[in-house]
Amino acid sequence: MHLKSIILSLSFVLFSKLNYSQTYSPEIIQISTVYGNMKVRLFNETPQHRDNFIKLVREHFYDSLLFHRIIEGFMIQGGDPDSKHAEATKLLGDGDLKYTVPAEFVPTLCHKKGMLCAARNGDDINPTKASSACQFYIVQGKVRDDKELKSYEKRINKDLVTKLKEEILSKPENQLLKEKIAAFKEAKNNDSLMMYTKQLDEKVNVEYEKNPHYTFKPEHIQLYKTIGGTPHLDNNYTIFGEVVEGLNIIDKIAAVGKNKDDRPLIDLRMTISIISQ
């Protein structure tokens, strides 16, 4: 093993131990694929997701299902029951069981590389952010810098940002700015629109810092800047476990060829079992 790989491995273990107060359930879960095996531990702090996942694994629910959606630099997703016998051209991702699992957000957890998380329907039809009963994803992500992380914070706080924009544009002293933005948007004059939108953003930034909002914890920032992950999913999707061995398998799976719907061009089947408890 190269020295760089050793350092990265040690960093992953160190950050895992230092920055999380979570405890593992006794089970060691193995996700087996053609590219190798990943060992997973589940968090006791997300008991409903933990128990539901263990139940499905014991029932061999996941055996022969596909990793059906893969986005390199983001995540690998599987667990759609419709994927077991799906034709190569079938669009997957809508299959599920007849229940959901209530969201279990744990503030000390973040979407660092290797985290096991629950997929779910979008906010428009799922305002409580309840999880799919069976579909999950494993974070690959990327290493991020400070500018990206600040942008992701605002993305997480999009409701606050939208509210501030509306409040600012509703003030009489900003009436001209509101009219300019509307006019240039209508005319599709993007250069002028960008100039006035920047003025609005500067005003929003001032008010944004005055309001309580979600911010990344310092230890999470360090993880995102070293190990990498998908920061914009924090506080929106339930994290209920992590890969403790076999992180390189995530990279191998993420690198396969995909079609326009992000489905792999080859069937990447999984078998999930409990190998220790």
C-alpha positions as CSV (number, residue, x, y, z in Angstrom):
1,M,0.0,0.0,0.0
2,H,1.3,3.5,-0.9
3,L,2.2,5.9,1.9
4,K,-0.5,8.3,0.7
5,S,-3.1,5.5,1.0
6,I,-2.0,4.7,4.5
7,I,-2.2,8.3,5.6
8,L,-5.7,8.7,4.1
9,S,-6.9,5.5,5.8
10,L,-5.5,6.6,9.1
11,S,-7.2,10.0,8.7
12,F,-10.5,8.4,8.0
13,V,-10.3,6.3,11.1
14,L,-9.1,9.2,13.2
15,F,-11.9,11.5,12.1
16,S,-14.5,8.8,12.6
17,K,-13.4,8.2,16.2
18,L,-12.9,11.8,17.2
19,N,-15.8,13.6,15.7
20,Y,-18.7,11.3,16.3
21,S,-20.4,10.5,19.6
22,Q,-22.6,7.8,17.9
23,T,-22.4,4.2,18.9
24,Y,-22.5,1.2,16.6
25,S,-25.1,-1.6,16.8
26,P,-23.3,-5.0,17.3
27,E,-24.1,-6.2,13.8
28,I,-21.4,-6.1,11.0
29,I,-23.2,-5.9,7.7
30,Q,-21.4,-7.0,4.5
31,I,-22.5,-5.7,1.1
32,S,-21.0,-8.0,-1.5
33,T,-20.5,-7.0,-5.2
34,V,-18.6,-8.1,-8.2
35,Y,-16.0,-5.5,-7.3
36,G,-15.5,-6.6,-3.8
37,N,-17.1,-6.3,-0.3
38,M,-18.0,-3.4,1.9
39,K,-18.4,-3.8,5.6
40,V,-21.0,-1.5,7.2
41,R,-21.8,-0.6,10.8
42,L,-25.2,0.9,11.8
43,F,-25.8,3.7,14.3
44,N,-27.8,3.1,17.5
45,E,-28.8,6.8,17.3
46,T,-31.1,6.1,14.3
47,P,-32.9,3.0,15.8
48,Q,-35.9,2.9,13.4
49,H,-33.6,2.9,10.3
50,R,-31.2,0.5,12.0
51,D,-33.9,-2.0,12.9
52,N,-35.7,-1.7,9.5
53,F,-32.4,-2.3,7.6
54,I,-31.4,-5.3,9.8
55,K,-34.9,-6.8,9.3
56,L,-34.7,-6.5,5.5
57,V,-31.2,-8.0,5.5
58,R,-32.2,-10.9,7.6
59,E,-35.1,-11.5,5.1
60,H,-32.5,-11.5,2.3
61,F,-34.6,-8.7,0.7
62,Y,-31.6,-7.1,-1.0
63,D,-30.0,-10.2,-2.5
64,S,-29.7,-9.8,-6.3
65,L,-31.0,-6.2,-6.3
66,L,-29.0,-3.7,-8.3
67,F,-27.1,-0.5,-7.7
68,H,-29.4,1.1,-10.1
69,R,-28.4,4.8,-9.9
70,I,-24.7,5.9,-9.9
71,I,-23.3,9.4,-10.1
72,E,-19.6,9.6,-9.9
73,G,-18.4,12.1,-7.3
74,F,-21.8,12.0,-5.6
75,M,-23.2,8.6,-4.5
76,I,-24.1,5.0,-5.5
77,Q,-27.8,4.1,-4.9
78,G,-29.6,0.7,-4.7
79,G,-32.4,-1.2,-3.0
80,D,-35.2,-0.7,-5.5
81,P,-37.2,-4.0,-5.4
82,D,-38.1,-3.6,-9.1
83,S,-34.5,-3.9,-10.1
84,K,-34.2,-7.6,-9.4
85,H,-35.7,-8.7,-12.8
86,A,-35.5,-5.3,-14.6
87,E,-34.8,-5.2,-18.3
88,A,-31.7,-3.3,-19.3
89,T,-33.6,-0.3,-20.6
90,K,-36.0,0.0,-17.7
91,L,-35.9,3.3,-15.7
92,L,-35.5,2.4,-12.0
93,G,-35.9,4.2,-8.8
94,D,-39.7,4.2,-8.1
95,G,-39.9,0.8,-6.5
96,D,-40.5,0.7,-2.7
97,L,-42.3,-1.1,0.0
98,K,-45.7,-0.1,1.4
99,Y,-44.4,2.1,4.3
100,T,-41.8,4.8,5.0
101,V,-39.4,5.3,7.9
102,P,-39.7,8.7,9.8
103,A,-36.7,10.9,9.4
104,E,-34.0,10.6,12.1
105,F,-31.6,13.5,11.7
106,V,-28.5,13.3,14.0
107,P,-26.7,16.7,14.1
108,T,-23.3,15.3,14.8
109,L,-23.4,13.2,11.6
110,C,-22.6,14.5,8.1
111,H,-22.5,13.2,4.6
112,K,-18.8,12.3,4.5
113,K,-17.5,9.7,2.1
114,G,-18.7,6.2,3.1
115,M,-21.9,7.2,4.9
116,L,-25.0,4.9,4.4
117,C,-28.1,7.0,4.0
118,A,-31.8,6.5,3.3
119,A,-33.2,7.6,-0.1
120,R,-36.5,9.4,-0.1
121,N,-39.1,11.2,-2.2
122,G,-38.7,15.0,-2.7
123,D,-39.9,17.7,-0.4
124,D,-42.8,18.6,-2.6
125,I,-44.6,15.3,-1.9
126,N,-42.7,14.5,1.3
127,P,-42.4,17.6,3.5
128,T,-41.6,15.5,6.6
129,K,-38.5,14.0,4.8
130,A,-39.6,10.5,5.6
131,S,-37.3,7.8,4.2
132,S,-37.8,5.0,1.7
133,A,-38.4,1.7,3.4
134,C,-35.7,0.0,1.4
135,Q,-33.8,2.3,-1.0
136,F,-30.4,3.6,0.2
137,Y,-27.3,5.3,-1.1
138,I,-23.7,5.3,-0.1
139,V,-21.8,8.6,-0.3
140,Q,-18.8,9.0,-2.5
141,G,-18.7,12.7,-2.9
142,K,-15.6,14.9,-3.4
143,V,-13.2,16.9,-1.4
144,R,-14.6,20.5,-1.0
145,D,-13.1,23.9,-0.3
146,D,-14.4,26.8,1.9
147,K,-16.1,28.6,-1.0
148,E,-18.0,25.5,-2.0
149,L,-19.0,24.8,1.6
150,K,-20.4,28.3,2.1
151,S,-22.4,27.8,-1.1
152,Y,-23.8,24.5,0.2
153,E,-24.8,26.1,3.5
154,K,-27.0,28.5,1.6
155,R,-28.4,25.7,-0.4
156,I,-29.4,23.9,2.8
157,N,-30.9,27.2,4.0
158,K,-32.7,27.9,0.7
159,D,-36.0,28.6,2.4
160,L,-34.4,31.4,4.5
161,V,-32.6,32.8,1.4
162,T,-35.9,32.8,-0.6
163,K,-37.7,34.5,2.3
164,L,-35.0,37.2,2.6
165,K,-35.1,37.9,-1.1
166,E,-38.9,38.4,-1.0
167,E,-38.6,40.7,2.1
168,I,-35.9,42.8,0.5
169,L,-37.7,43.2,-2.8
170,S,-40.9,44.2,-1.0
171,K,-39.3,47.2,0.6
172,P,-40.1,50.6,-1.2
173,E,-36.4,51.6,-1.4
174,N,-35.8,48.4,-3.5
175,Q,-38.7,48.9,-5.9
176,L,-36.4,49.9,-8.8
177,L,-34.2,46.9,-8.2
178,K,-37.3,44.6,-8.3
179,E,-38.5,46.2,-11.5
180,K,-35.1,45.9,-13.2
181,I,-34.7,42.2,-12.3
182,A,-38.2,41.4,-13.5
183,A,-37.7,43.4,-16.8
184,F,-34.3,41.8,-17.6
185,K,-35.6,38.4,-16.7
186,E,-38.5,38.9,-19.1
187,A,-36.2,40.2,-21.9
188,K,-33.8,37.3,-21.2
189,N,-31.0,39.9,-21.0
190,N,-28.7,37.7,-18.9
191,D,-25.8,40.1,-18.6
192,S,-27.9,42.9,-17.1
193,L,-29.9,40.5,-15.1
194,M,-26.7,39.1,-13.5
195,M,-25.6,42.6,-12.5
196,Y,-28.8,43.4,-10.7
197,T,-29.1,39.9,-9.2
198,K,-25.6,40.4,-7.8
199,Q,-26.9,43.6,-6.1
200,L,-29.8,41.6,-4.6
201,D,-27.5,38.8,-3.4
202,E,-25.3,41.3,-1.6
203,K,-28.3,42.6,0.3
204,V,-29.4,39.1,1.0
205,N,-25.9,38.2,2.4
206,V,-26.0,41.0,4.9
207,E,-29.4,39.9,6.3
208,Y,-28.5,36.2,6.0
209,E,-25.7,36.6,8.6
210,K,-28.1,38.3,11.0
211,N,-30.5,35.4,11.0
212,P,-30.2,32.0,12.7
213,H,-29.4,29.4,10.0
214,Y,-27.9,25.9,9.6
215,T,-24.1,26.0,9.5
216,F,-21.6,23.2,9.2
217,K,-19.8,22.1,12.3
218,P,-16.0,22.8,12.3
219,E,-15.3,19.0,12.5
220,H,-17.6,18.4,9.5
221,I,-15.8,21.2,7.5
222,Q,-12.5,19.4,8.2
223,L,-14.0,16.1,7.0
224,Y,-15.3,17.6,3.8
225,K,-12.0,19.3,3.1
226,T,-10.0,16.1,3.6
227,I,-12.1,12.9,3.1
228,G,-14.8,14.6,1.0
229,G,-18.5,14.0,0.8
230,T,-21.8,15.6,-0.3
231,P,-22.4,18.5,2.1
232,H,-25.7,19.8,0.6
233,L,-27.5,16.6,1.8
234,D,-26.9,17.4,5.4
235,N,-30.0,17.9,7.6
236,N,-32.2,16.7,4.7
237,Y,-31.6,12.9,4.5
238,T,-31.2,10.4,7.3
239,I,-27.7,9.0,7.8
240,F,-27.9,5.6,9.6
241,G,-24.6,3.8,9.1
242,E,-21.2,3.9,7.5
243,V,-18.7,1.8,5.5
244,V,-15.9,0.9,7.9
245,E,-14.0,-1.3,5.4
246,G,-14.0,-1.2,1.6
247,L,-14.2,2.5,0.8
248,N,-12.3,1.7,-2.5
249,I,-15.2,-0.4,-3.6
250,I,-17.4,2.7,-3.7
251,D,-15.0,4.3,-6.2
252,K,-14.9,1.2,-8.4
253,I,-18.7,1.1,-8.6
254,A,-19.0,4.8,-9.2
255,A,-16.6,4.7,-12.1
256,V,-18.6,2.2,-14.3
257,G,-20.3,3.4,-17.5
258,K,-23.8,4.7,-17.2
259,N,-26.7,5.6,-19.5
260,K,-28.5,8.9,-19.6
261,D,-30.6,8.0,-16.5
262,D,-27.4,7.2,-14.5
263,R,-28.2,3.4,-14.6
264,P,-25.0,1.3,-15.0
265,L,-24.6,-0.3,-18.4
266,I,-23.9,-3.6,-16.6
267,D,-26.0,-5.1,-13.9
268,L,-24.3,-4.4,-10.6
269,R,-26.0,-6.8,-8.2
270,M,-25.6,-6.9,-4.5
271,T,-25.9,-9.4,-1.7
272,I,-26.2,-8.1,1.8
273,S,-25.7,-10.2,4.9
274,I,-24.9,-10.0,8.6
275,I,-21.5,-11.5,9.1
276,S,-21.2,-10.8,12.9
277,Q,-23.5,-9.8,15.7
